């Protein structure tokens, strides 16, 4: 076969893979939308009330923005050894009480009712030797089960290239999903906007405690690698703490308002919301307190990394491009396929290794 024919065949295959990934994402989004939305149009009066509440929320969180991500006290983290796995010499489950205090008046009482969420949890994989950098891995929405996240982040590969990974469970996910939740993560991103905003506050609060613990145990460097929702947190965190060694974002999201609005396009709920004066811009104002693009990155460009999928229909490529521009155009890798079917993700992890090696954090 001539080089020209091989090139055209490769291009056709890449388009097919990207299209298949997009189709899978669209199917998944239909399932998610059915789970999160009612088919009935909300009464106009309720929508008007919702708009007034959103304006009040936006005003409140704008007023507390400078103090929203306060420094937490050191946590008393309990360690429970597990059988070694994923190429690690030692595997340890970490658990500690979440002492996060919400900023929204009265929400603390509601938060206290989500019993399982009151315990922060993570799982650490330690390789052979000492002086290994720690990489905190932040999963996507609906995940949070270590056996799934262990594969999603290819933990055995991260251990092999010289890192000690930690799988952190985001609030309301995995073992932290309370009895009120229908599934892992179902209480994190919902129309309950106070709970959504405060969940990001709780996340950063606990992650900072986890970093303190890792450094107290001798970690020479601590960085973060996020995926999907976890990448949103990663992008936010990179604008808060300059002492992170590195930050990598896989299939990232950066604007919750834009995502919610685009995924609700054409629905009865969105048409009713528009008539009541609710818009993607108003959602952005409510979410501004944790939106990654509202604050510049505190890490140098060479310490930032992005991998995104061209066919992604859950966190579309434009989200990654916005983050790439906001981060000063750092190292970026574009994958074929979609959000769920990351066809050439092996290339992304090899690029991740080269980037970490250039920083002195991998071998």
Secondary structure as UniProt FT lines:
FT   HELIX           3..36
FT   HELIX           44..63
FT   TURN            64..69
FT   STRAND          78..82
FT   TURN            86..87
FT   STRAND          90..97
FT   TURN            105..106
FT   HELIX           107..112
FT   HELIX           115..118
FT   STRAND          119..126
FT   STRAND          134..138
FT   TURN            141..142
FT   HELIX           146..152
FT   TURN            153..154
FT   HELIX           155..160
FT   TURN            161..162
FT   STRAND          164..168
FT   TURN            171..172
FT   HELIX           174..176
FT   TURN            179..180
FT   TURN            184..188
FT   HELIX           193..216
FT   TURN            217..218
FT   STRAND          222..227
FT   HELIX           229..237
FT   TURN            238..240
FT   TURN            242..243
FT   STRAND          247..250
FT   HELIX           256..263
FT   TURN            264..266
FT   HELIX           268..275
FT   TURN            276..277
FT   HELIX           280..287
FT   TURN            288..290
FT   HELIX           292..294
FT   HELIX           301..303
FT   STRAND          304..309
FT   TURN            310..311
FT   TURN            313..316
FT   HELIX           317..326
FT   TURN            327..328
FT   STRAND          331..335
FT   TURN            343..344
FT   HELIX           345..358
FT   TURN            359..360
//
